[in-house]
Amino acid sequence: MAARNKEPDKPRDPRAGLALLWGEQDPPTRGPKPKLSPWQIAAAAVELADAEGLDAVSMNKVASGFGVTAMALYRYIPGKHELVELMVEQVLTEAPDLSGAADGDWRAAVREWTRQCAAVYAAHPWLLTATAMRRQIMGPRQLRWLDSALAALEPTGLSGAQRHQIFLLLIGHVRNLAQQRRDHDEEHDREWDRLTGELLARHADDFPALVKAVADGAFDPPGTDPLDFGLDRILDGVEALTAALAAPA
């Protein structure tokens, strides 16, 4: 049961978050000249999240790093939700650099886009929580990443809807591997392997395909980079789709 004295969440105004992300907020008209900026506050919050996780980020804790109270930060950022949105924007580059891919080589461009995206998730594991798969306010940097992925797929000739679905496959692959990396625990994995092996030994007749796959090394460390393996399967599927659509009826 929730504590009775818990303060209700304040209703959010999406327009305030959009204005903050896009640098369109009105400057304060009263009080002393601002000594901080939203981006400075977001950078400090990113550093805290990288070290201790997203749950450790609070307006109070971030404010203490600047030697001010949490109330002082509300002059720049409406609340933690908007702060997290700004943190996501903070860790992204202006746009992924796909200049190494030859013009028209959509496979190389998409591969480079995916690798750079995976690198951001690896550097900031809290992004998984901060960018949960839901509609959310997006800043210019996030939209440039989406725009870059769609542009990389343009040479395929696929429709906008199809290219967006492929983008969702790519970001889903990146997020899945990031989740595995974040959840990995060597000791837990060893115990899981031991207990599962004992169970299968006792019930091998009930799970013949699984037993055969385990014997074939299904759960051994992968011999290839999981990112590249999954990415190749996605790109092969896209290539097969483009070939099928281009074939005469």
C-alpha positions as CSV (number, residue, x, y, z in Angstrom):
1,M,0.0,0.0,0.0
2,A,1.3,3.4,-0.9
3,A,2.1,5.8,1.9
4,R,-0.8,8.1,2.5
5,N,1.4,11.2,2.8
6,K,3.0,10.7,-0.6
7,E,2.7,13.8,-2.7
8,P,0.8,13.2,-6.0
9,D,2.8,13.5,-9.2
10,K,2.6,16.9,-10.7
11,P,0.8,17.0,-14.1
12,R,3.3,17.4,-16.9
13,D,3.1,19.9,-19.7
14,P,4.6,18.3,-22.8
15,R,5.1,21.8,-24.3
16,A,7.6,22.6,-21.5
17,G,9.7,19.5,-22.3
18,L,9.6,20.3,-26.0
19,A,10.7,23.9,-25.5
20,L,13.6,22.7,-23.3
21,L,14.8,20.1,-25.7
22,W,14.6,22.4,-28.7
23,G,16.0,25.5,-26.9
24,E,12.8,27.4,-27.2
25,Q,12.0,28.0,-23.6
26,D,11.4,31.6,-22.5
27,P,14.3,33.2,-20.6
28,P,13.6,34.0,-16.9
29,T,12.3,37.5,-16.5
30,R,12.8,37.8,-12.8
31,G,15.5,37.0,-10.3
32,P,19.3,37.0,-10.6
33,K,21.1,36.2,-13.8
34,P,21.2,32.4,-14.4
35,K,24.4,30.9,-13.3
36,L,23.7,27.4,-14.8
37,S,22.2,26.1,-18.0
38,P,19.9,23.1,-18.7
39,W,22.8,21.5,-20.6
40,Q,25.2,21.9,-17.7
41,I,22.7,20.3,-15.4
42,A,22.0,17.4,-17.9
43,A,25.8,16.8,-18.2
44,A,26.1,16.4,-14.5
45,A,23.1,14.1,-14.4
46,V,24.7,12.0,-17.2
47,E,27.9,11.6,-15.2
48,L,25.9,10.5,-12.2
49,A,23.8,8.0,-14.1
50,D,26.9,6.6,-15.8
51,A,28.5,6.0,-12.4
52,E,25.5,4.9,-10.3
53,G,22.6,4.2,-12.6
54,L,19.5,6.2,-13.5
55,D,17.8,5.5,-10.2
56,A,20.5,7.5,-8.5
57,V,19.6,10.6,-10.4
58,S,17.5,13.1,-8.5
59,M,17.1,16.8,-8.6
60,N,18.5,16.9,-5.0
61,K,21.6,14.8,-5.8
62,V,22.4,16.7,-9.0
63,A,21.8,20.1,-7.3
64,S,24.3,19.1,-4.5
65,G,27.0,18.7,-7.1
66,F,26.6,22.4,-7.9
67,G,26.3,23.4,-4.3
68,V,22.7,24.6,-4.6
69,T,19.3,23.3,-3.6
70,A,17.0,21.3,-5.7
71,M,14.6,24.3,-5.9
72,A,17.4,26.2,-7.7
73,L,17.4,23.7,-10.5
74,Y,13.7,24.0,-11.1
75,R,14.4,27.4,-12.5
76,Y,16.1,25.7,-15.4
77,I,14.3,22.3,-15.7
78,P,10.7,21.5,-14.6
79,G,11.4,18.1,-13.1
80,K,13.2,14.8,-13.3
81,H,11.2,13.6,-16.3
82,E,12.4,16.5,-18.4
83,L,15.9,16.1,-17.0
84,V,16.0,12.5,-18.2
85,E,14.8,13.6,-21.7
86,L,17.6,16.2,-21.7
87,M,20.1,13.6,-20.6
88,V,19.2,11.4,-23.6
89,E,19.7,14.3,-25.9
90,Q,23.0,15.1,-24.2
91,V,24.7,11.8,-24.9
92,L,23.9,11.7,-28.6
93,T,26.2,13.3,-31.1
94,E,24.6,15.7,-33.5
95,A,24.2,12.9,-36.0
96,P,26.0,9.6,-36.7
97,D,28.9,9.9,-39.1
98,L,28.2,7.6,-42.1
99,S,30.8,9.3,-44.4
100,G,32.8,6.1,-44.5
101,A,30.0,4.3,-46.5
102,A,30.1,4.7,-50.3
103,D,27.2,6.5,-51.9
104,G,24.4,4.1,-52.5
105,D,25.9,1.4,-50.3
106,W,22.9,1.1,-48.0
107,R,24.2,-2.0,-46.2
108,A,27.5,-0.3,-45.2
109,A,25.6,2.8,-44.1
110,V,23.1,0.9,-42.0
111,R,25.8,-1.2,-40.5
112,E,27.8,1.9,-39.5
113,W,24.6,3.5,-38.1
114,T,23.9,0.4,-36.0
115,R,27.4,0.1,-34.7
116,Q,27.5,3.8,-33.6
117,C,24.1,3.4,-32.0
118,A,25.3,0.3,-30.1
119,A,28.3,2.2,-28.9
120,V,26.1,4.9,-27.3
121,Y,24.1,2.2,-25.5
122,A,27.3,0.5,-24.3
123,A,28.7,3.7,-22.9
124,H,25.4,4.7,-21.2
125,P,23.5,1.5,-20.0
126,W,20.8,3.7,-18.3
127,L,19.6,4.6,-21.8
128,L,17.6,1.4,-21.9
129,T,15.3,2.7,-19.1
130,A,15.4,6.3,-20.3
131,T,14.3,5.4,-23.8
132,A,11.7,2.7,-23.1
133,M,9.9,1.6,-26.2
134,R,7.0,4.1,-26.1
135,R,6.1,7.4,-27.8
136,Q,8.1,10.1,-26.1
137,I,9.2,13.7,-26.7
138,M,12.2,13.7,-28.9
139,G,14.8,16.4,-29.3
140,P,16.7,17.4,-32.5
141,R,19.5,15.0,-32.0
142,Q,17.2,12.0,-31.5
143,L,15.3,13.0,-34.6
144,R,18.6,13.3,-36.6
145,W,19.5,9.8,-35.7
146,L,16.1,8.6,-36.9
147,D,16.4,10.7,-40.0
148,S,19.9,9.3,-40.7
149,A,18.7,5.7,-40.5
150,L,15.8,6.4,-42.9
151,A,18.2,8.2,-45.3
152,A,20.6,5.3,-45.2
153,L,17.8,3.0,-46.3
154,E,16.6,5.2,-49.1
155,P,18.7,3.4,-51.8
156,T,16.7,0.2,-51.1
157,G,13.7,1.8,-52.8
158,L,11.4,0.6,-50.0
159,S,8.5,2.7,-48.8
160,G,8.7,5.0,-45.8
161,A,6.6,2.6,-43.7
162,Q,8.9,-0.3,-44.6
163,R,12.0,1.7,-43.8
164,H,10.6,2.7,-40.5
165,Q,9.8,-0.9,-39.6
166,I,13.4,-1.8,-40.5
167,F,14.6,1.0,-38.2
168,L,12.6,-0.5,-35.4
169,L,14.2,-3.9,-36.0
170,L,17.7,-2.3,-35.9
171,I,17.1,-0.4,-32.7
172,G,15.4,-3.4,-31.2
173,H,18.5,-5.5,-31.9
174,V,20.7,-2.9,-30.3
175,R,18.5,-2.7,-27.2
176,N,18.3,-6.4,-26.9
177,L,22.0,-6.8,-26.8
178,A,22.3,-3.9,-24.4
179,Q,19.8,-5.5,-22.1
180,Q,21.8,-8.8,-22.2
181,R,25.0,-6.9,-21.4
182,R,23.4,-5.0,-18.5
183,D,21.9,-8.2,-17.0
184,H,25.0,-10.3,-17.4
185,D,26.3,-11.8,-14.2
186,E,29.1,-14.3,-14.5
187,E,28.4,-16.1,-11.2
188,H,24.7,-16.3,-11.9
189,D,25.3,-17.6,-15.4
190,R,27.5,-20.4,-14.1
191,E,24.8,-21.4,-11.5
192,W,22.1,-21.3,-14.2
193,D,24.2,-23.5,-16.5
194,R,24.7,-26.0,-13.7
195,L,21.1,-26.2,-12.6
196,T,19.7,-26.3,-16.2
197,G,22.2,-29.0,-17.1
198,E,21.0,-31.1,-14.2
199,L,17.3,-30.5,-15.1
200,L,17.9,-31.5,-18.7
201,A,19.8,-34.6,-17.7
202,R,16.8,-35.7,-15.7
203,H,14.2,-34.8,-18.3
204,A,16.1,-35.2,-21.6
205,D,13.2,-37.2,-23.2
206,D,10.8,-34.3,-22.7
207,F,13.0,-31.7,-24.5
208,P,14.9,-33.5,-27.3
209,A,15.4,-30.5,-29.5
210,L,16.8,-28.4,-26.6
211,V,19.1,-31.2,-25.4
212,K,20.4,-31.6,-29.0
213,A,20.9,-27.8,-29.3
214,V,22.8,-27.7,-26.0
215,A,25.0,-30.5,-27.1
216,D,25.7,-28.6,-30.3
217,G,26.9,-25.6,-28.2
218,A,23.7,-23.4,-28.3
219,F,24.6,-21.7,-25.0
220,D,28.4,-21.6,-25.5
221,P,30.0,-18.1,-25.9
222,P,29.3,-17.0,-29.5
223,G,32.0,-17.3,-32.0
224,T,31.0,-14.2,-33.8
225,D,30.0,-10.7,-32.6
226,P,26.3,-11.0,-31.7
227,L,25.7,-7.5,-33.0
228,D,27.1,-8.4,-36.4
229,F,25.4,-11.7,-36.6
230,G,21.9,-10.3,-35.9
231,L,22.6,-7.3,-38.1
232,D,23.6,-9.5,-41.0
233,R,20.4,-11.4,-40.7
234,I,18.3,-8.2,-40.7
235,L,20.2,-6.8,-43.7
236,D,19.9,-10.1,-45.6
237,G,16.2,-10.0,-45.0
238,V,16.0,-6.4,-46.3
239,E,18.0,-7.4,-49.4
240,A,15.7,-10.4,-50.1
241,L,12.7,-8.1,-49.7
242,T,14.1,-5.5,-52.2
243,A,14.9,-8.3,-54.7
244,A,11.4,-9.8,-54.4
245,L,9.7,-6.4,-54.9
246,A,12.0,-5.7,-57.9
247,A,11.3,-9.1,-59.6
248,P,8.7,-9.0,-62.4
249,A,5.3,-10.2,-61.5
